[in-house]
């Protein structure tokens, strides 16, 4: 792999926008605007990438649809984290052969992390002949050029370069939300956890310049966005590759200084890079939401070492204690893998002990899934699926109990929440989020309240959400 991070020049982005204009001219002679369907799988970073794909498509003259039959272009933006997600994508991709047969001029694209895996690209090349374009995250910025080539010629395009990755500024964006926004502050990962495919498909860590990030956040605030999430595979590593003294805590403080009433969130963090400086900055900055997603993955030191996590159980717990001392009401979430190769039930018990001490508000839990190309995929894995499932169920039951108790403690409190969406349930017409990102189902309220910070009286709770009544709209 080429290790040098490249910055895509503005001349290159202008060239891509030139392709957009040429395609838009072709589409302008149609009786109505052609439609595109962008289907996103996986993490928030994929969502952010899809917003840029839609931005390009809008510049090309496309409107959007959720119906594959109506779409002239279909884009599947994929995730490679777990085998189940990969199989689901391949199943949906296979089903499109029938749609393509009915609409032979349709362009079908596969992109994202899964597309970057060589074995997947080869499988698509050989077995999914109806797919026209396969490209990895590193070359998303060239999407208009690929589409222009397909429209003005034919043939198939496969672009999955083995490189460290690049930074491309100036790509247009079409966001899916008017209240919440994703802002990528960095790309790639240098950690090489033994179970994870991300460093192989997303490339090396590379940070956007702080002035570009601050400009994007200012524009979002001016447009009325109230909930802004900073994204990176490991946001705590931000700035290590910059030629200026700026780490993630410094970036948070700079964003916090932007005028406006909005919340700052971020994910994902790695325990080895979560510093006391970060915790103190979170406590000091009033716009930084009191929530931290800090994956610990396993509670046993032997397993953590085999995972190449580069932190111990006690180091993790000490960081949590320090954070709670600074922010007593911090909302904590995490990721846990059950049944990593070689894990015994006794070692799994250590994971349950971490849950009991930390008392997370919520967990994202997974049974280990081998990924081709990672070291863990070659490890002996003697524990049966049945044993792993039994341990997984114990983990979920304990976390459900903790979540229900944590949520019950909200009842009777008044919490300033951001009304963020409408609901199909007539009993709870709108939804909101607490500063700690807990879902609140609200009685009363209308779509006009979406995007407003409002005081909410919490009246009930279960393990998944809170229930509340709107009290009054705060003065702007």
N, C-alpha and C positions, 0 to 999 in steps of 0.2 A: 504494500500500500504506500502511495505517495503521502508523506507526512506533513507537507507544507499546506497551511491554510491559505486559500486564495480569496481575494476580494474581487467580486465581479464589478467591472467598471460601469460607470453610468452610460458610457457609449454602448456597451453591450446590452444594458437594459433598454436603452433607447432603440437599439436595433430590434429587440423583442417587441417593443411597443409598435414599431413600424410594421412587423408581421401582423400584429393585432389590427392595425388600420387597414391593411390589405385584405384581411379576412372579413373585417366589418364591411368593406366595400362590396365584397362578393355577396355577403348576406343582405345588404341593403336592397338588392334587386328582387329579393323574395317578397311574396305578397304579405308575409308576416314574419316577425323575428323567429329564427330557429331556436330550439330549446336544448338545454343541457341538463344532465342529471349528475350530481356529484354525491357519491355515497361514501361516508367516512366511517372507518372502523378504528377503535383504539383510543389513544390518549388525547389530551388537550393539545399537544403539539401537532398531532395529525389534524385536529380541528382547525388550528391556526394555519396549517399548510393548505387546507381545503379553502379557507377564506381567500388565500392568494390565488389558488386555481380559479375560483369563482371571479376574482378580480380581473384576471386575464380574460376569462370567458366573456365577462360583461364588456370589456374593451373590444372584443371580437364581434360584438353585436348579438350575443346570445342572451335570452332570458332563461329562467330556470323552471324545472318541473321535478316532481317525484315519481313520474310515470315513465318506466323504461320504454314503453311503446311509443311515446311521443318524442323522445329525446333523439336529436341528431348526434349528440356526443354523450357518452356515458363514461364517467370516471369513477373507478373504485380505488379509494385512497386507503391503504391497508396497514394492518398491525401485524408484527411478527413475534410478539411477546409469548403467546401461548399457542399450543398446537390446535386447540379447539377453534380459536379465532381464524387460524390459517385454513382449517377444513371448511369453516363456514364460508369464507371468501371463495374458496375453490368451488364449493357447491353453487354459490350464487353466480360465479363467473361461468360455470358450465351451463347453467340455465339460460344464460343470455344467448347461447347459440341459436335457440329457437326464435328469439326476438330479432337477431341479426338475419336469420333466414327470411323473416317477413319484411325486414327493412335493410336490404343489402348495402345501402349507402351509409348506414350508421357507423360511427367511429367508436370503438370500445377501447378504453385505456385502463391499464393497471399500474398503480404507482404506490409510493409509500414504502415502509420498511420491508414488507414482505416481498415487494418487487425487487429489492436490492439483494435478496438472497440468491446466489447463483443457481442453486438447485431448483428454486421456484421459477426463475426466469427460463431455465431450460425446460422445465415441465410445461410451462405455458407455450414455449416455442414449438414443442413437439405435439402436445395434446389439446391445446386450445387455439386452434388455427383461426378462430373468428376474432381473436384479440389483435388489434392493430398496433397498439403502442404500449410498451412496458418501459417505465423509467423510475429510477431511484430518487431519494430525497436530494441528492447532491446536484441534480440537474433540473429540479423543478423550475428554476428561473428560465429555462429554455423551452418551456411548454408551448408558447406560441409558435416557435420555429418548427417544433414537431408537428403541430396541427396543420401549419401551412404546408409542410411537405406532404402530409397525407391528403390534403384537399387538392393540391395542384399536381400530384403524381399518384402513385398508389404504392403498395408494398407495405411491409411491416417494419417497425422501428423498435429496437431494443437498445436502451441507453442505461447501463448500470455500471458506471466507471468505479474502479477500486481506488478511491482517493480519500484524503483526510476530510474533505468537505470545503465549503466556501461560505462567504457572507455576501448576500445580495440585497442591497437596499433599493427602494423605489418601485417595488412590485406593487401594483394596485391591489386593493383589498375590498371584498364584499363581505361584510360581517353579517352573521345570522341573528344577532341580538342587538337591541337598542339600549340595554341596561348594562350588560356584562360584556367585557372585552378581554381577549387574550393578547398578551404582548410577549413575543419570544425575545429573551434577552441574550440567549446563547444557544448553541447547538452542539450535539455530540456528547461523548462521554469517554473519559480516560480510565474508568475504574476497573473494567474487565472482571466484574463479578462472574464466578465460574458458571452460573446458570443463565446468564443474560446475553442476548444477541445484539442489544442496542449498540455497543461500540463498533460492531462489525457492519451495521447497516446505517448508522447515523454519523460515523466518522469521529474524529478527535474533537475535544472541547475547543470551542472558538466563541469568543464573546463579541457581541455587537458593541460599537462605540457608544459610550454613555450619552453623548450629545444626540445620537440618533434615537436612542430609547426615550430620552427625556422629551424630544420633539414629538414622538408618537404619543406619549402619554398626555402631553399638554393638549394635543389635537383632540384626543379622546375626551378629555375633561371638558374642553370647549364645546364638543358635540353633545354633551350631556350624559356621558357614560358615568356610572356611579360605582361600579365594581370591576376593578382592573386586576387581572391575575398575570403575574410575571412567570414566564415559562422557561424551563431548561431541564435537561436530563439530570443535572445536578447544579441547581442555581447557586449553592454555596461556593462553587468553584469559580463563579463569575469574576472576571478581571485578571486571572492569573496569566493570561496570554496577552494582555494589553501592554502598550508601551507607556502607560501612565499609572499612577498610584490610585487605583479605584477598585475596592473589593465589593462584595455583595451588600454588606452593611452600609458602606458609603453610598451605594446606589439607592438603597431603600431610603436613606436620609434625604438624598437629593430629590427623589420623587415625592416624598412626604412634604417637601417645601413648596411644591407646585400649588398655587392657589386653587381652591375649590373644595366642595364637599363630596368626597369619594373615599372608597375603601381600597386598600392595597392588599392583595393576596399573592402567594407565590407557591410554586411547586415544580419539581420535587427536590427535597433536601437529602443530603447524605450525612449520617451521623459523624463521620470522621472530619467533616468540614464545617459542622455546625458549632460555631465558636461562642465564647462568652460575649465577645463584641457584638455578634449578631443578636443574641438574646437581649442585651442591654439596649441595642438600637430598636428592637421591636417594642420593648417596654416604654421607651422614650417617645416614639413616633406615634402620634394619636391617630393617624390614618391607617397605620398598619394593623390589619385585623388580628385579634388575639387567637390565632389558630396556627398550628404547625403540623404539617404532614411529614413525619420523620420515620421512614421505614427501618425496622430492626431485623425483619426477616426470620430470625430464629433466636431462641434464648440460650442456646448452648454454645460455649466457646469453641469446642472442637468443630462443630458444624459451621459456625461463623468463619473459622479459619479456612475450612475446605471451600466455603462459598467465596473466599477472598474478599470479605467485607471490610477488613482492616479496622475493625473496632471489636471490643469485647463487650460482653453483657454488662459488666460493672461500669465500663466507660459510658455506655449508652444510658444506664440508669442514673449515673452521676450528672450527665447533661440534662436529663429530665428534671431531676431534683433542683438543679440550678435554675432552670427555666421557670419552674413552678414558684420558686422563691421570688422571682422578679415579676411574674405575671400569674397570680394565684388562680385567675379564672380562665387560664389558657385552655383552649380546646385542642386535644391531641388526637391525631389519627395516625395510622401506620399500615404497613404491608407485612404479611406473614406468609411464608411458604411452609406447607406441611408435607412431610415425606421426602425431604431432600435425600439424594442417594446416600445410603449408609446410616441415616438417622434412626436411632432406636426409640422405642416408646419412652424409655427412661430419659433420653435426651429431649424428647418432645415435652416432657413434663416441665423442663426448664422454661419453655416458651409460655406455658400456662402461668408459671410463677411471675414472669414479666407482666403479663396481663393483670394479674392480681395486684401487683405493686403499682403499676402506672395508672391503671383504670382508664384506658383509652375511651374516647367518646364514640369512636367507630373504627372498624378495621376493614381492610381489603384483604381477603383471605383466599389462598390458592393451594390446591394440591399440585406438587411439583410436576412440571411438564417439560420433558427434554426438548431442547432446541438443537437442531443439526448445526454443527460448527462450533458449539461451546464445549469447554472441557468437561462440564458435568454430564453431558450426553454420553461420554465414554466411561463413566464411573459405574462400578457395581451397585446394584440397587435391589438388595434382597428382600426388603419389606413388601408384603403383598398389597395389592390395591385395596383389599378389604380392611387391612390394618390401617392403612393411610386414611381411608374414609372414616373409620371409627375415630381416629385421632382428630380428623378435621371436624367431625360433628361435635366432639367435646369442646374444641376451640370455639366454634360458632355458638354453642349453647352458653359458654361462659361469657363471651363478648355480648351476646344478646341480653343476658342478665345485667351486665354492667351498663350497657347502653340504656336499658329501660330505667335503671336506677338513676343514671345521670340525667336523663330527660325528665324524670319525675321531679327532680330538684328544681326545675324551672317553674313548676306550677305555682301560680300566685305572684310571680315576678312580672314587672313591667320592663320590657326590653325594646330598645330602639332597633328596628329591623328595616331592611330594604325590601319593599314590595317589588317582586321580580318577575311575576308571571300570572297568567290566568289559568283557571282550572276547569276541567270538564265536569267536576263534581259540584252540583248546585248548592250543596251544603257549605262548601268552602270555595267561593268564586275566585279568590285570588290566593297566591302563595307569596311567602316572604322568606328571607334568610336572616338569621341572627348574625351579629358580627363574627361569631365563631362558625358560621356557615351551616348552622342547623336549620333544616327545613321546617317552616311554620305554615300550617294550613289555616287560613283565616276565614272566620265568619264575617260577613259584611265586606265592603270594599267593592270597587269596580275596576275595569280595565284602565280607567283614567288615573288610578292610583299607582299603576306600575311605573317604577322609576323614582318613587318618592321614599324618603326615609320617614317612617311613622312609628309612633309608640304603640306597642302591642302588649295587651294583658294576656299572659299565658294561662290557659284554662285547662289544658289536658295534655297528655303525652302518651306515646307508646315507644317501642324500641327503634322505630324508624323515623318518627317525626314528632313535632310539637303541634298543638292546636291553640289558637288564640283569637282575641277580639281586637279590632282596631280601636284605638282611643281617640286620637286627634292627629291632624297633619301638622307637623312642625313648621314653624315660620322659616321661610327661606331666607 
